[in-house]
Amino acid sequence: MSDTNTIPSFGAMLRHALGDAITADAGENFLDMCDENIVFEFPFSPEGSVRTLRGRGVLANYLPKVGALIHFETMSPAITHASKDGETFVLEFSCTGAGDAGRYDQSYISVIQIKNGRIVRFRDYWNPLVLLNAVGGIDVLKSKLGDFIND
């Protein structure tokens, strides 16, 4: 799913992909797009890693920690599939980047539910082996994100 066109940030990709489904006052700020009680899930997360984040405050604390693990280089525009109800979207996108131990070139499928112009549920499907190889394994991941692990 590589694409020579890139966008500047995850928030910009979401704004473009979800458009008017997200409240205009959120701009391109991902956290502003999220409902206060967002549930963010990683169904393919490696055993012993982060599986679910509940609440915008928890997500706000998590993002800088995970952001320190990977240096993102490029992000592709998303292919967006909207449901008939106008509240559920499936996005296909990819990114390139690197961690301390290797490349982080990842493809994603994300299922996003929106209510009242804010993201209430975000399920992120990606290859956990790409993450583990980029950061240097599960022990490194646990040491950096241990506060968020919910086995």
N, C-alpha and C positions, 0 to 999 in steps of 0.2 A: 504494500500500500504506500510505496514511496511517491513523493510528489515534489517537483522542483520548486513549486510555489510554497513559500513559508509565511507564517504569521508571527507577530512579535511575542505573544504570550498565550498561556492557557486561557486566561480570561478573555482575550481578544478572539481566540478560536471559538469559545463558547458563545460570546456575544454574536458573532457572525453566524454560527450554526443554529442558535435558538431564536435569534432575532426578537420579534415583538412578544414572544412567549414570556420573556424575562422583562420585568419592570424597567422602564427607561432610566430611572434614577440610579440603578446599579452600575451603569456605565460598563466598563470592562473589568471591574474589580470582582474577582471570583467570590470572595466572602460576602460582598454586598448582594450577590445573586442568590445567596443561600438563605433559606428560612432559618429562624432562630433554632428550630428543633430538627434540623437536617439530620438524616441518617446516611452516612457515607460508608459503603461496603466494598470490600475487596474479596469476592468469592474465590478467586484463585490464589490468594495469598499463601505463602509458604507456612507450613505448620510451625507454630511458635512465633508467628509474626502478627502484625496488626490485621484484624479482620473487619472490625466495625468501629466507626467513630460516630458518637452521638452528640449533636449540638454544635452550633456555630463557634462557640467558645473553645471547645475541644479541637475542632478543626483548625481554628486560628493558632492554637498552640502547636499542633502537629505539622502544619505546612512548612514553617521555617526549618524544623528538624529534618524532615524528609528532603526539603530543598537543598540542604547542606550536603546531602549524600550524592546528588547527581547534578552535574553542570549540564543544563539543557542548551543545545545548540540551535536546533530548528524544530518547528512544529508545523505539521501539514494542516491545511484547511480540512474540516470534517466533511464527510458525506453524511447527510442528515436524513433519517427516516422518521417521519412523524406519524403517530397513531391517529386514528379517526377522532379520538376524544380531544385531541389538541393539548393533552397534558403529559403524554409520555413520548419520549424521543429516544431513538437509538442512533448513536454517533459512531462512525468509523474514522479513526485518525491515527497518525503516527508521529513519532518524534525521533530525533537523534540527540545523543549526548554521551557523557562519560562519567564514570565514578572513579574512585581511587584505584580500583583493581581492573577496570576494563570498560569496554563500550557499553552504552545503554541506548541501543537502537531498538525501539519498542513499537509494536502495533497494539491498538486498543479497540475494544468495543465497549461503549458505555451506554447504560440504560438510565435515563434521567426522567424523574417525575417532577412536574411543576404544579404548584397550586398558588393562586393569587399572585402570579408573576415572580415567584421565588422557587428555587430548587428545594424540594422536600426530601427526595431520595435520589442517591447517586450510586449506581452499582458499576464498578470499574473492573472490566475483565481484561487481563493482560498476562503475559508469560512470566511467571515468577523466576524462571531460570535466568532470564535476561537481567533482572534486578540483582539476584544473588551473585552472578558473575561480575556485575559492574561494581558492587560494593565490597566483594571479598568474602561472601558467605553469610550463613544465617547467624553466626555468632556476632559478626560485626553489626548486622542489622538489629539484633536484639540489644546490643550495647548502646546503639544510637537511638532506638525507638522503644526501649523497654517500658517506659511509662504508659505507652499506648497499647501494649500487647494485651489481648483479651482472649486467652485460650479457652 
